[in-house]
Amino acid sequence: MPLIQITDALAIDERDIVERFVRASGPGGQNVNKVASAVELRFDVLASSLPPEIKDRLIVIAGHRITDDGVLVIDSREHRTQAQNREAARTRLIGLLRHAARRPKARKPTKPNAGAREKRLADKKRRGGVKAARRRDSQTED
């Protein structure tokens, strides 16, 4: 069973990838009209052997490229040959999987120091004083 190595600890089975070759659209002359060089790579995320946390991150990262059935679709048509497009699609899949394999850093909540708290309270007191002075002025003018 051929494996595609993603990271040192993560690999996917090549049989989990389904590739379909279609004709590319756009300019290119006769080559475009007769050669199916564009690649549509499909990877079933939900049915794969990936750990659940990586599956969840991959679904979020992939965004609109994930179907309702949980299948990741990567389309490559930038090269003239089928082999180059196939390699480009696989490279993109590996890149997405590597990104999903990275665990995001946990946020460490911080607290403002004593000086910052003091400054904030002093600013609030000053601002309140400005508003209070306005109130007294407007009442005497009426």
Steps between C-alpha positions, in 0.01 A plus 500: 500500500669820380506782753541871445712645780358825637709550814731271696204362694225533238443320172195434285423203280526579130182297444304766694565742212277492193624683192290585198650648186290750307555738212625839606315809386648816354773567246741232385401409146460138395667372815212625715237350270638148488702437818346457846783670687310665788483300824218487751638341816252377762591403857227372732595671826231337715578145379879544523725360771597848624462575873170678581668827606686523168180422308320783679781750432523390135127555446530853641816580301365361171184715517307497171712216360320251730173352373199433724609133509839594649700451179787739431514597130820647355499610138825553310514622142794739502741278303483355148567140602295259703804395705584857602140576595480177698818589689373856565170368640678252726740769619203721591336212689820432694531872581144510637558185704826638644322822595221303669752278682651801677331546835422868560670662798279531806430861591632598840265754656687801638406750766576872491772604743440736792625807310264437209203454735587823681535693174164364376322606818664845491388547138145395591496745791629784278244422228223484758610840631481649149146369455395614847629851423290503182190403693538783748563755221197398295270515804598857584441625142135384490 
